[in-house]
């Protein structure tokens, strides 16, 4: 609702042109309808008619201005018969004494409050009267359906005086301003607040169960996604063939990232083209042209590894990033659930407290952010006032205006019950937070396990690719003992010794990867393998011991 004096002297602005055209001089009040019909903007003069703005022409009433449709919204008063009649009577409300029909003085009329959309008057501000002594000389008179206004006095029904009396009973009595009233209603408040606390507790329990159920669902989904990723990675690693090194590198590290990585770095070993030509010598710096050439020749992945590019580290980074991303999403969802739970708890507490303002007198005006009046000074809080406060989010302000606050509103003979409920609320939030922490630890362990499995699979793949191939340099252990010399084949024993000596990476980075050109003569080995078939010339063959030499 709006206060009449707040509107007077406001500037009038047109919506179509954005121009200031008038100022509000007064309100046009129809006592028969108990309604504001419009606003007076220009009084009647010697040779001119009064000009008014009908309420239906008003688009909005703001803090600083009233917005109307256009300049045409201002019309001459005589064109609207109802307004013409009111102006002709010249009724002045200010100062009019309001009496009940039984002769009870409610005070002198100072202002009025009306709905800005319908124009209906909701009440009057009065000075003096039987309800004004304890409230700074002002009080709020609810507008009756009928108001009879005379020259000096306005009459209202006796029920109006009853509506002006504070009606504080039931649960609201638990927080009365005086100790006597508090004592009288403590037992009733205790019983009702216990009922409310039980309801709050049940709602809290349902909220906690919902949060836990959502946490379990999110945890299960994340575990399934991580397991699926692990299975997919293992399956791909098992399906690699002899050409898998290139595919693996490109799958794990984007070729564009490989190209950016190698430029400006020195190669740790010679890099050969597919036809055996030298592209880069050991120690040579990679230029952008070198990177482009290697990309065209299909050996960008080899250049990437030759400059120290790590596939395992990249896997770890990707897995860590994926795990953190999944955790962040889950964490955000869980924190959101916890925040919603806390918000619900605060909302429930506010709902319990705000009802205790009903029936109490407002000691100061409560306004919305746009200036709209939620409750006027001296007004008794009714259900409609509560709804208005909740609509505009001004419950706390209304409690304060009624002489209450959230802590006071919930403090009564049932304070121990309420305190127990609050403890249960906090415990519920703590349970949800603990579930989040537990899930995060589980997710970290799963991520570390996945990283370990992927690293082991990569190590196995590199060893399988290296076995049986010659090395391109001497492989030494920390005591400078020769494990393999240049050109010697990589064996299982060599791999084991290199791993025990901590030089396995050096060994696997020194594998000769070019396909050798072997003559027919060279194809004849000097010794049979353990499982080789030996032909004896009698049309039969058999497996010979490894120690038999070819003559």
N, C-alpha and C positions, 0 to 999 in steps of 0.2 A: 504494500500500500504506500501511498504518498501523502505527505503532509501539505496542507494547503499553503502555509506560509513559505514552504520551500519552493513552490512553483511561482509565486508572485515575484515579479521583476526579472524573471528569466527571459533571455533573448529568444526570439522566434526565428528559426532558420528554415528556408525552403529546401526540400530534398532535390528538386529538379535542377535548380540553379546554384544552390549552396549560398544563398544570400541572406543576410540579416534583414528582416523586414519590420518587426514589431517587438514590443515587450509586453509581458503579461501584467495587467493592472489588477485583476481580481478574478475570482471564481464565480461561475453562475450556478447557483444551487437551487434545485427543485425540491422543496420540502415535502411535497405530496408523494414524490417517487423516492425520496431520500437518495438523491442522485445528483452528481455533477454533470451538467449538460454541455458545458464548454467554458471558454475563458474570454474575459473582456480585455480587448487590446486598445480600444479608443473610446473614450466616453462621449456621450451625446453633447453636441455644442449648439450654438444658436442656429446655425443653418446646416447642420449635418446630423446624421443619424449615428448612433453608437455602432462600433464594429466589434465583431466577436469571431472566435474560432470554435466551431462545433467540435466536441470531443472525438467524433469519428474521423475528423480530418487530421488528428494527431497520430503520427507514426511512432514517436518515442519521446519519453520524458527522461532526459539525462541529467547528469550532475550540473552542467553549465548551460544547457539550452534545451528548447523544445523543438522537435523536428516535425514540420507539417509537409503535406504533399507538394504544394506550390503556393504562389502568391494568391491564387484564386481561393485558397482555403480560408482567407479572411473575408467575411461577408458582412453585410449590413444586418443589424439585429432584427429589423422589422420583417425580414424574409423568413424568419423562423418563429412562428407564433408562440411556442412554449417559452422561448427565450425572451421574446418581446414582452410577454405578460409578466415574467419575473422582474425584468428591469423596470417595468412600469410601476410595480408595487414598491420597489425600492427597499426591500427588506435588508436590514443590516444584522448579521449574526453576532459580530464581535461585541462582547459585553452583555449579551442576553443571558439572563439568569435562567438556569434549568432547575425545575422543580418536578417532583413526582406528583401524580394526581392526588396523593395523600398529604402533600404539602412539605415533603422532605427536600431540603435545599442541597443540591448536588454540586453547586458552584456556578461561577460565571463563565460563559463560553468564550474561549480564547482562540481556538483553532479547530480544524477538522481533519480527518484522515479518510482517504478514498482510494478505491481500486483504480489504477491508471487505465485499465482496459474497459471495464464496464462503467466506471464512474460512480459505482455504488459507495455510499459513505459507510465506513466500518465503525467509526466512533468519533468522539469529540474530546478535545483537551480543555479542561476547565480549571479555573483558579478558585481556591477556597472550597467551601462545602464540607460536608461531614467526613469525607474520606481524604481530605487534603492535609489535615493537621500534621500527620506523621510522614508525609511524603513531599516535603519541600514546597508546600502550597499548591501543588498541581496534582491532578488526577485524570484518569481516562474514563469517559462515559461511553459504554457500548451503544452503538446507534440502534434504536428500536425500529421496528417495522414502520411505525407511524410516529411522527413528531409534529406536534401542534405548536407553531410559533406565533406568539402575539407581539404586540409592540414592545413589551418589556420582559415578558416571561415566555419560556418554552416549556411545555409539559411533556413528561414521559411517563410510561406505566410504572407501577411500583416494582415490577420484576427487574427493571433496570438497576435499581439500587441493590438488589440481591446479587446481580451479576457482577457488581463492583466490589463485593466483599471477597476477601481472600478465602478460598475454599481449599484448605490444606488438611488432608486427612489420609488415612491408609498409609501406604509406603512413603508418601511425601512427608508425613509427620515425623519420619525418622531423622530428618535433617532440618527441622524447624529452627528458626533463629533463636528462640528462647528455650531455656532449660526446662521450664514447666511443660511446654508442649512436647518437648522431646521425651520427657519421662512418661507422659500420658499415652503416647503412641508407640513407645519402644517395642512392646510385646507384639503389636500388630505388624510393625515394620519387620521385626525379626522373622515372623512366620512367612511373610511375603517375600522377603529378601532371600530366605532359604530356598523357597520355590524357584525364584529367579536364578539363584546360584546353581541349583541342580540342573536347570535348563541350559545355562551357560556351559556347565561341565559336560553335559551330554553332547552339546554342539562342538565343544572343544575336542572331545574324544573322537567324534566322527571326523573332524578336520585332521587330527593326528593320524588316524587310520588311513585316510585318503592320501596324506603325504607319504606315509610309509609304503602304501601300495604303489604309488607313482614312482617312488625311489626304486622299489624292487623291479618294476617293469622296465625303467630306464637302465638299471644295472644289467638285467638279463639281455636286453637288446644290445647294449654295448658289448657284453661278453660274446654274444653270437656274432656280432660284426667283427670283433677282433679274431675270433676263431676262424671265421670265413676268410678273413684276410690272410691268416697264417696258412690255412689249407691251400689257398690259391697260390701263395708264394712258394710253398713246398712243391706243389704240383708243377709249377713252371720250372723250378730248379731241376726237378727230376727228369723233365722232358728235354733238357738241353742236349744238343749233339755237338759234333766237332766244331761247328760254326757258331756255337752259342756265346762265345766271348763277346763278339760284336753286338749281338742282339741283347745280351744281358746288360752290357754297358749302356746302350741306347735306351733300354727300358728303365734302368735305374737312374740314369743321368740324362737329362734332355740334351740332344746334340747341340742346340744353341748354347746351353750352359757349358758343354765341353769346349766349344770353340772359344768362348770368352775366357775360360779357365786357362787354356794352353798359351794364349798370346802373351809374350813377354817372359815366359818361363824357359828354363834350360832343360833339355832332354837328358835323362839319366843314362840312356843307352842309345845306340844307333837306331834310327827309324828307317825301315826299308819300304819301298813301294812294292806292289804286288808282283812286279817283274824282277825283283831282286835288286833294283837300283837303290842307291842311298839317297834318301830325302833329307835327312838331318843326321849329323854326326853327334856323338856323345858330347855334351857340354855346350852345344850350339843353342842360341836363343831362338824361340819360335816367333816368326813374324805373322802379321795378318794374312799375307799371301801364302805362307806355309800352311796355315790353318785351312784356308780355302782349298788349296791343292789336296791336302789330306782328306778333306770332306768329299771332294770329287772322286778321289781314288778309293774311297770306302775304308780308309784306315784312320779316320778321326779318333775312333775309340782307342786304337793302339797308341796314337800320339798322346791321348789323354792319360793313359796309364804310364807312358814313358816320361811324362812330366810330373809324376807323383800323384795323379788323380786317384782318389780312394773310393772304391765302390762300397766297401763295408761301412765306412764313415757316413757315406751318403744315405745308405739304408738306415743307419741308426738315426740320422737327422730326420729322415722322412717319417720313420716310425715314431720318433719322439714328437714330431710336429703333429702327426695324426693322433697320437695318444693325447697330447695336450689339447688339440682341437676338440676331440670327443669329450675329454674331461671338462673343458670350458663349457661346452654345450650342456652337458649333464649338470655341471656345477651351477650354470646360470638358471637352468630349469629348477634345480633343487633350491637354490637361494631364493628364486622367485616364489616357490611354494612356501618356503619358510616365511618370506616377507608377507605373502598373502595370509598365511596363518596368523602372523602377528597383527596384521591389519584387521583381520576378522576379530581377533581378540579385543583390540582397541575399540572396534566398532560395537561389539557386544557390550563392553563396559560403558561406552557412551550412550547406547540405547537404554541401558538400565538406569543411568543417571538422569538422562534428559526427561524421563517421565516424572521425575520428582519435582521438576519445575512447574508442572501443570497445577493450576490453581493458585500459584504464588503471584505476587504483584511485581512487575518489572520496575526497577528503581532508576534505570536510565535507558534511553532509546537505543535499540539494536538495529543496525542498518546493514544491508548487503553492500558489496563492493561498488555497485552502480548507484548507491544512494537510496535505494528502495528501503522502506521501513519495514522491518520484520516484526518488531514489537515496540510500541510507544511507551514512553515513561509513564508509570502509573497504571498501565494496562494489566489486566489479569491474564495469565498465560492459559490459553485454551488449546484444544486439539488442532485448530487451524493455525495457530501461532507455532506450535511444535512442527507441523508439516512444513510451514514456510521456512523455519530455521533449518530443518533437515534438507530441504530443497537447495538452499543456498550455502549449506555447509557451515552454519553459524551456531551449532549446538553449544559449543564452549562459551561463546559470547553471551548466548541467552542464559546459560547457567550463571555466569558471572553477574549479569544484569539482575537476576533474581536473587542475588546474594549467596549463590552456591558456586562450588567448583567441583571438578571431578572427584577429588579426594574427599571433600566434605560430603558429596552426594552419596558416596558408597560407604561412609563411616556411620555406623549406627550400632544398636544393640547386637546386631548380627555381624559385627566386624570380623570376628574370628572365622565365621563361615566364609565370608568374602575373602579374607586373607588366605584361607586354605584353597579356595578356588583359584586365586592368583598364582599360588605356588604350583598348583596343578597345570595352569597355563604355561608357566615358565618351564616346568618339567617337560611338557609336551614339545615345546620349541627346542629344548635341549636334546630330546630324543631324535628329532628330525635332523639337528645339526650333527649329532654323533653318527647317524646313519650316513650322512654326506661324507664325513671324514673317513669312515670305514670303507665306503665305496671307493674313495679316492686312493687309499692305500692298496686296495685290491686291483684297481686299474693300473697303478704304477707297477705292481708285481707282474701283472699280465704283460705289460708293455716291455719290461725288462726280459721276461722269458721269451717273448717274441723276437726281440732284438738278438738274444743269444742264439736262438735257433737259426735265424737268418744268417748270422755271422758264421756259425758252424757249417751251414749248407754251402755258403760261398767258399769257405776254406776247402771243403771237400771237393767242390767243383774245380777249383784252381789246381789242387793236387792231381786230380784225375786228368786234367788237361796237360799237366807237366810230365807225368810218368812216361818213361820210354823216350823222351826227347833229350837232346844234348843241351848242355849249358854253354852260355856264351862268354863266361868268365870263370876264374878260379873261385870256388866257394870255400872260405876259411872259417874255422870255428874261433872262439875268442882267444884260444892259445896259438892261433895261426897254423893249426894242423889242417892239411888239405882234406876236405870232405869229398869234393869232386874237382877234377881239373878241366880245363877248357876242352869242350867237345865230348866229354864223357856223358853217358846216359844217366838220367835221373831214375834212381831205383827207390823201392820202398825203404831200403836201408838208409839211403842218402836222405830221404825225407825225414825219417825218424831221427837220424843224427843231427840234421839241421834244426829240427824242432827242439830237440834237447839242448842244443847250443844257442838257441835264440836267434838263428839266422835264416829261419824258414822263409820269411818274406824276401830276403835277398835271393835265396834259391829260386823261388817262384817268379821273381821279377827278372831272372836271367835265363829264361827258357828260350831256346831257339825255335821260333814258330814257323819259319819258312819250310815249305814242303821240300825235302831233299830229292835230288835227281840221282837215282840209284841204277847203276848198270847191271846187266844180267850177271856178270861175274861177281859183283859186289853183293848180289842177292844171295849168293851161296855163303852161308855162315860157316865158321870154323868149328862150331859145336852145335849139336842138337839141343833143342829145348827139352825140358823135363817131360812135356806132354806131346812131343813131336812124333809124327808117323814116319817110319823109315821103311822104304821099299827094298825088298830083298831079291827081286828078279824072278821069283817063282810065282809071281801073280798074287802074292800075299804081302801084307804089310802088318807091322806090329809096332807097339810103343817100345822104344829102347831106353835103357837107363841113360841118365844125363851124362855119365862119364865116357860113353862111347864116342870116339872121334871119327870124322869122315876121312878115309884114306885117299 
